[in-house]
Amino acid sequence: MLSNTLGKFFGMRSSVRSLVFLYWIYAFTGSMVGVFTQIFLYQKFTSVSLNVVATIVFYTGIMIGLVVPGFFAAVWRLNIKRGFMWSFLIIGVSILYLLHISTVWEAYLAMFLWGVGQGVFWLTVNTFELSETKDGERDFYSSVLNAGNQVLSLAGPATAALLIWLSSNILNLGTYTLLFTVAPAVFLLGFFCFSNIRDYRPQPIQWADVRHFFTDRRNQAAQLYTLGTGFQQTLGITVPPLVILLILGTPLRVGVYNTFFAIFSAVCILVIAQYRTPENRIKIYGITTFGVVLAIVWFGYAFSLAALVIYTLVDGILSPLMNVSSHVIDLSAMEIGRSESDFYATMILRDFFLWVWRSLGGIVFLLVIGLVGTEKASLSAGLYLLAGGFLTMYFGAFLLHKIQERRRI
């Protein structure tokens, strides 16, 4: 199985392999600092609401980093390829700045800059995923991508836990100093991958592209999927890390715990990669989504160490399999452009509305926090909302799939 997978991987075009490597660099750095950023903010300011607002600010940065440069790149026909370098630079600077914040507004600024860097990255990587890959090969491409992400989700928290331990217990630099200093340096590895990526200069966005986005039935169905995605991403980045911290107690324990369970996911992805096809994509997505939703609901209800272990096992095995399908569905949803143009205008418009739904998810959660009152009850409610986001994603993907099938007949 492994030799067959490696053979197919090295048989991919060099530009596609470079995309995979760049994605892995981004994923490794994200797995090092992503969870710990939420924990860092919570420990510094002790407010779940502040974490939610910081997440909305972060996603606002992503929207601006994708939509604004994306629009002007289309107006001036700029080379999107340069976005990889700029995204890595902005993300690295924002992580270093985050280490030195002392006020809430500085925290918001750091999260905004981090979001801008990620927005530029997603503008660039999505552009080349859509221009370099075809629908029939995306299930394998996404499987390899996410299998690597899961291995890195093992290495990232393990590296983070080691750096936290060295920084606090050996070097006495503070809990996060070494982590937030080393992580940006990882992006330097990306410079070895840029040469294999071909240039892409987008066509100008026209009013007809905007009209098509709102009137095409596929785009209308995709909005339900995007609505669920927005809620899932805002709540997924905020709630589970804080729940795990409250149950386990320290950032070091969180890092060790995440490391222990991550390896299961990578193995499952590589096994399923041999059998994934565009035909069974929605079936696999449905089975894994409902499994994850049940685990999240139980976790929110029980809110205990035993429930955490069950949630982590189910989430660690099923979420990566679900993410492979959702990644391919994301690309499919962004590819619904006019016949006279390509995917680019839809990709830009889709990300703007994704920001709308992400922000709405955060606002709804803030209202729930105000109504519920207690920290534990608020986080439980956040887990229930997260489960609802996953279900909405699935039903939107199912509807989009049915409409696209009818178009092919």
C-alpha positions as CSV (number, residue, x, y, z in Angstrom):
1,M,0.0,0.0,0.0
2,L,2.7,2.5,1.0
3,S,4.9,1.8,-2.1
4,N,1.8,2.2,-4.3
5,T,0.9,5.5,-2.6
6,L,4.5,6.8,-2.9
7,G,4.6,5.8,-6.6
8,K,1.5,7.7,-7.3
9,F,2.8,10.7,-5.4
10,F,6.1,10.9,-7.2
11,G,4.2,10.4,-10.5
12,M,2.4,13.7,-9.9
13,R,3.6,16.8,-11.8
14,S,6.4,18.7,-10.0
15,S,4.3,21.8,-9.6
16,V,1.6,19.7,-7.8
17,R,4.2,18.1,-5.5
18,S,5.6,21.6,-4.7
19,L,2.0,22.7,-3.7
20,V,1.9,19.7,-1.4
21,F,5.2,20.5,0.2
22,L,4.3,24.2,0.7
23,Y,1.0,23.2,2.2
24,W,2.8,20.8,4.6
25,I,5.2,23.7,5.7
26,Y,2.2,25.8,6.4
27,A,0.4,22.9,8.2
28,F,3.4,22.1,10.4
29,T,3.8,25.7,11.6
30,G,0.0,25.9,12.1
31,S,0.0,22.7,14.2
32,M,2.9,24.0,16.3
33,V,1.2,27.3,17.2
34,G,-2.5,27.1,16.3
35,V,-3.9,25.5,19.4
36,F,-1.4,27.2,21.7
37,T,-2.4,30.7,20.3
38,Q,-5.9,30.2,21.7
39,I,-4.5,28.9,25.0
40,F,-1.9,31.7,25.1
41,L,-4.6,34.4,24.7
42,Y,-6.9,32.7,27.2
43,Q,-4.2,32.4,29.8
44,K,-3.1,36.0,29.3
45,F,-6.5,37.7,29.4
46,T,-8.8,34.9,30.9
47,S,-11.8,35.6,28.8
48,V,-13.6,33.2,26.4
49,S,-15.3,36.3,24.8
50,L,-11.9,37.9,24.0
51,N,-10.8,34.7,22.3
52,V,-14.0,34.7,20.2
53,V,-13.5,38.4,19.2
54,A,-9.8,37.7,18.4
55,T,-10.9,34.8,16.2
56,I,-13.4,37.1,14.3
57,V,-10.6,39.6,13.9
58,F,-8.3,36.8,12.7
59,Y,-10.8,35.7,10.0
60,T,-11.4,39.4,9.0
61,G,-7.7,39.5,8.4
62,I,-7.9,36.4,6.2
63,M,-10.8,37.9,4.2
64,I,-8.8,41.1,3.6
65,G,-5.6,39.2,2.9
66,L,-7.4,37.1,0.2
67,V,-10.0,39.5,-1.3
68,V,-8.1,42.8,-1.5
69,P,-4.8,41.5,-3.0
70,G,-6.9,39.1,-5.1
71,F,-9.0,41.9,-6.5
72,F,-6.0,44.1,-7.3
73,A,-4.0,41.2,-8.8
74,A,-6.9,40.8,-11.2
75,V,-7.0,44.5,-12.0
76,W,-3.3,44.8,-12.7
77,R,-2.7,41.2,-13.9
78,L,-0.1,40.5,-11.1
79,N,1.6,37.2,-10.7
80,I,-0.2,35.3,-7.9
81,K,2.8,33.1,-7.4
82,R,4.6,35.8,-5.3
83,G,1.9,35.4,-2.7
84,F,3.7,32.4,-1.2
85,M,6.7,34.5,-0.2
86,W,4.6,37.4,1.1
87,S,2.3,35.1,3.1
88,F,5.1,33.4,4.9
89,L,6.8,36.7,5.7
90,I,3.6,38.3,7.1
91,I,2.7,35.2,9.2
92,G,6.2,34.9,10.6
93,V,6.2,38.6,11.6
94,S,2.8,38.3,13.2
95,I,3.8,35.3,15.3
96,L,6.9,37.1,16.6
97,Y,4.7,40.2,17.4
98,L,2.2,38.1,19.3
99,L,4.9,37.0,21.7
100,H,5.4,40.6,22.8
101,I,1.8,41.8,23.2
102,S,0.7,43.3,26.5
103,T,-2.8,44.8,25.8
104,V,-6.0,43.5,24.2
105,W,-5.7,45.8,21.2
106,E,-2.2,44.5,20.6
107,A,-3.6,41.0,20.7
108,Y,-6.2,41.9,18.1
109,L,-3.6,43.6,15.9
110,A,-1.4,40.5,16.0
111,M,-4.3,38.2,15.2
112,F,-5.4,40.5,12.3
113,L,-1.8,40.4,10.8
114,W,-1.7,36.7,11.2
115,G,-5.0,36.5,9.4
116,V,-3.8,38.7,6.6
117,G,-0.8,36.4,6.1
118,Q,-3.0,33.4,6.0
119,G,-5.4,35.1,3.6
120,V,-2.6,35.8,1.1
121,F,-1.5,32.1,1.5
122,W,-5.0,30.8,0.8
123,L,-5.4,33.1,-2.2
124,T,-2.2,31.7,-3.6
125,V,-2.6,28.0,-2.8
126,N,-6.2,27.9,-3.8
127,T,-5.4,29.6,-7.1
128,F,-2.8,27.0,-8.0
129,E,-4.8,24.0,-6.7
130,L,-7.6,25.0,-9.1
131,S,-5.3,25.8,-12.0
132,E,-2.9,22.8,-11.6
133,T,-5.2,19.9,-10.5
134,K,-8.3,18.3,-12.1
135,D,-11.4,17.0,-10.4
136,G,-10.5,13.3,-11.1
137,E,-7.2,13.5,-9.3
138,R,-8.2,15.7,-6.4
139,D,-9.3,12.9,-4.1
140,F,-5.8,11.3,-4.2
141,Y,-4.1,14.7,-4.0
142,S,-6.2,15.8,-1.0
143,S,-5.7,12.4,0.7
144,V,-1.9,12.8,0.4
145,L,-2.1,16.4,1.5
146,N,-4.2,15.5,4.6
147,A,-2.2,12.4,5.4
148,G,0.9,14.6,5.5
149,N,-1.0,17.1,7.6
150,Q,-1.8,14.4,10.1
151,V,1.8,13.3,10.4
152,L,2.7,16.9,10.9
153,S,-0.1,17.3,13.4
154,L,1.8,14.6,15.4
155,A,5.2,16.3,14.9
156,G,3.9,19.9,15.4
157,P,2.4,19.5,18.9
158,A,5.4,17.2,19.9
159,T,7.8,20.0,18.7
160,A,5.7,22.6,20.5
161,A,5.6,20.6,23.7
162,L,9.3,20.2,23.6
163,L,9.9,23.9,22.9
164,I,7.5,24.9,25.7
165,W,9.3,22.6,28.2
166,L,12.7,23.8,27.2
167,S,11.6,27.5,27.2
168,S,9.9,27.3,30.6
169,N,11.9,24.7,32.6
170,I,15.4,24.7,31.1
171,L,16.1,28.1,29.6
172,N,13.7,30.1,31.8
173,L,12.6,32.3,28.9
174,G,8.9,32.0,29.5
175,T,6.4,29.4,28.4
176,Y,5.9,30.5,24.8
177,T,9.1,32.4,23.9
178,L,11.0,29.6,22.2
179,L,7.8,28.3,20.4
180,F,6.8,31.7,18.9
181,T,10.5,32.3,17.9
182,V,11.2,29.0,16.2
183,A,7.9,28.6,14.4
184,P,8.4,31.5,11.9
185,A,11.8,30.1,10.9
186,V,10.1,27.0,9.5
187,F,8.7,29.1,6.7
188,L,12.2,29.5,5.2
189,L,11.9,25.9,3.9
190,G,9.3,27.2,1.4
191,F,11.9,29.0,-0.7
192,F,13.1,25.6,-2.0
193,C,9.6,24.9,-3.5
194,F,8.8,28.2,-5.3
195,S,10.7,27.5,-8.5
196,N,8.5,24.6,-9.6
197,I,5.3,26.7,-9.4
198,R,4.2,28.2,-12.7
199,D,3.1,31.8,-13.0
200,Y,-0.6,32.7,-12.9
201,R,-1.9,36.1,-13.8
202,P,-5.7,36.3,-13.3
203,Q,-8.2,37.8,-15.7
204,P,-10.0,41.0,-14.5
205,I,-13.2,40.4,-12.5
206,Q,-16.3,41.6,-14.3
207,W,-19.8,42.4,-13.2
208,A,-21.0,39.3,-15.1
209,D,-18.9,37.2,-12.7
210,V,-20.7,38.7,-9.7
211,R,-24.1,38.2,-11.3
212,H,-23.3,34.6,-12.1
213,F,-22.2,34.0,-8.5
214,F,-25.7,35.0,-7.2
215,T,-27.8,33.4,-9.9
216,D,-26.2,30.1,-10.6
217,R,-27.9,27.3,-8.7
218,R,-24.7,25.6,-7.9
219,N,-23.4,28.7,-6.2
220,Q,-26.6,29.0,-4.3
221,A,-26.3,25.5,-2.9
222,A,-22.6,26.1,-2.2
223,Q,-23.6,29.0,0.1
224,L,-25.3,26.6,2.5
225,Y,-22.1,24.6,2.6
226,T,-20.1,27.8,3.1
227,L,-22.5,28.9,5.9
228,G,-21.7,25.7,7.8
229,T,-18.0,26.0,7.0
230,G,-18.0,29.5,8.5
231,F,-19.6,28.4,11.8
232,Q,-17.4,25.3,11.9
233,Q,-14.2,27.2,11.4
234,T,-14.9,29.9,13.9
235,L,-16.1,27.6,16.6
236,G,-13.6,24.8,15.8
237,I,-10.6,27.1,16.2
238,T,-11.9,28.6,19.5
239,V,-13.9,26.1,21.6
240,P,-12.1,22.7,21.6
241,P,-8.6,24.1,22.6
242,L,-10.2,25.9,25.6
243,V,-12.2,22.8,26.6
244,I,-9.1,20.6,26.4
245,L,-7.1,23.1,28.5
246,L,-9.8,23.2,31.2
247,I,-9.8,19.4,31.4
248,L,-6.0,18.8,31.2
249,G,-4.8,21.9,33.0
250,T,-1.6,22.9,31.3
251,P,-0.3,23.7,27.8
252,L,2.4,21.0,28.1
253,R,-0.2,18.4,28.8
254,V,-2.3,19.6,25.8
255,G,0.8,19.2,23.5
256,V,1.6,15.7,24.8
257,Y,-2.0,14.6,24.5
258,N,-2.4,15.9,20.9
259,T,0.8,14.2,19.9
260,F,-0.3,10.8,21.3
261,F,-3.5,10.6,19.3
262,A,-2.4,12.2,16.0
263,I,-0.8,9.2,14.4
264,F,-4.1,7.3,14.1
265,S,-5.4,9.8,11.6
266,A,-2.6,9.6,9.1
267,V,-2.8,5.8,8.9
268,C,-6.6,5.9,8.2
269,I,-6.2,8.5,5.5
270,L,-3.5,6.5,3.6
271,V,-5.7,3.4,3.7
272,I,-8.8,5.2,2.4
273,A,-6.8,7.0,-0.2
274,Q,-6.5,3.8,-2.2
275,Y,-10.3,3.6,-2.5
276,R,-11.4,7.2,-2.8
277,T,-13.1,8.3,-6.0
278,P,-15.4,11.2,-7.0
279,E,-18.3,8.8,-6.9
280,N,-18.0,7.8,-3.2
281,R,-16.8,11.2,-2.1
282,I,-20.2,12.3,-0.6
283,K,-20.8,8.9,1.0
284,I,-17.5,9.0,2.9
285,Y,-18.1,12.6,3.8
286,G,-21.6,11.8,5.2
287,I,-20.5,8.8,7.3
288,T,-17.5,10.6,8.8
289,T,-19.5,13.8,9.4
290,F,-22.2,12.1,11.4
291,G,-19.6,10.2,13.4
292,V,-17.8,13.4,14.3
293,V,-21.1,15.2,15.1
294,L,-22.1,12.5,17.6
295,A,-18.7,12.6,19.3
296,I,-18.9,16.4,19.6
297,V,-22.4,16.3,21.1
298,W,-21.4,13.7,23.6
299,F,-18.3,15.7,24.5
300,G,-20.4,18.8,25.1
301,Y,-22.8,16.9,27.2
302,A,-20.4,14.9,29.4
303,F,-17.5,17.5,29.5
304,S,-15.1,15.0,31.2
305,L,-11.7,13.4,30.6
306,A,-13.4,10.2,29.5
307,A,-15.5,12.1,27.0
308,L,-12.4,13.9,25.8
309,V,-10.6,10.6,25.1
310,I,-13.7,9.3,23.1
311,Y,-14.0,12.6,21.2
312,T,-10.3,12.6,20.4
313,L,-10.3,9.0,19.1
314,V,-13.3,9.6,16.9
315,D,-12.2,13.0,15.8
316,G,-8.6,11.9,15.2
317,I,-9.7,9.0,13.0
318,L,-12.8,10.5,11.2
319,S,-12.1,14.2,10.9
320,P,-9.1,13.8,8.6
321,L,-11.1,11.5,6.4
322,M,-13.9,14.0,6.4
323,N,-11.4,16.8,5.6
324,V,-10.2,15.1,2.5
325,S,-13.7,15.1,1.1
326,S,-14.4,18.7,2.3
327,H,-11.2,19.9,0.8
328,V,-12.2,18.5,-2.6
329,I,-15.7,20.0,-2.2
330,D,-14.2,23.4,-1.3
331,L,-12.3,23.3,-4.6
332,S,-15.4,22.2,-6.5
333,A,-17.4,25.1,-4.9
334,M,-14.8,27.6,-6.0
335,E,-14.6,26.3,-9.5
336,I,-18.1,27.4,-10.5
337,G,-17.2,30.2,-12.8
338,R,-18.8,31.5,-16.0
339,S,-18.0,29.5,-19.2
340,E,-16.3,32.6,-20.6
341,S,-13.9,32.9,-17.6
342,D,-12.3,30.5,-15.0
343,F,-12.6,29.9,-11.3
344,Y,-10.9,33.1,-10.0
345,A,-13.8,35.5,-9.6
346,T,-15.9,32.8,-7.8
347,M,-13.0,32.0,-5.5
348,I,-12.7,35.7,-4.4
349,L,-16.5,36.1,-3.9
350,R,-16.8,32.8,-2.1
351,D,-14.1,33.9,0.4
352,F,-15.8,37.2,1.1
353,F,-19.0,35.4,2.1
354,L,-17.1,32.8,4.0
355,W,-15.9,35.7,6.2
356,V,-19.5,36.8,6.6
357,W,-20.5,33.4,7.9
358,R,-17.4,33.1,10.1
359,S,-18.2,36.4,11.7
360,L,-21.8,35.4,12.1
361,G,-20.7,32.2,13.8
362,G,-18.6,34.2,16.3
363,I,-21.4,36.7,17.0
364,V,-23.9,33.9,17.6
365,F,-21.4,32.3,20.1
366,L,-20.9,35.7,21.8
367,L,-24.7,36.0,22.3
368,V,-24.8,32.4,23.7
369,I,-22.0,33.3,26.2
370,G,-24.0,36.3,27.3
371,L,-27.1,34.2,27.8
372,V,-25.6,31.2,29.4
373,G,-23.2,33.0,31.7
374,T,-20.9,30.3,33.1
375,E,-17.7,29.3,31.3
376,K,-18.3,25.6,31.3
377,A,-21.9,25.9,30.0
378,S,-20.7,28.4,27.3
379,L,-18.1,26.0,26.0
380,S,-20.6,23.1,26.0
381,A,-23.0,25.3,24.0
382,G,-20.1,26.1,21.7
383,L,-19.5,22.4,21.0
384,Y,-23.2,22.0,20.1
385,L,-23.0,24.9,17.7
386,L,-19.9,23.3,16.2
387,A,-21.8,20.1,15.6
388,G,-24.5,22.1,13.9
389,G,-21.9,23.7,11.6
390,F,-20.7,20.3,10.5
391,L,-24.2,19.1,9.7
392,T,-25.0,22.2,7.7
393,M,-21.8,21.7,5.7
394,Y,-22.8,18.1,4.9
395,F,-26.3,19.0,3.7
396,G,-24.9,21.9,1.6
397,A,-22.4,19.6,0.1
398,F,-25.0,16.9,-0.6
399,L,-27.3,19.5,-2.3
400,L,-24.4,20.8,-4.4
401,H,-23.4,17.3,-5.4
402,K,-27.0,16.5,-6.6
403,I,-27.2,19.7,-8.6
404,Q,-23.8,19.0,-10.3
405,E,-24.9,15.4,-11.1
406,R,-28.0,16.7,-12.9
407,R,-25.9,19.1,-14.9
408,R,-23.7,16.2,-16.1
409,I,-26.7,14.1,-17.3
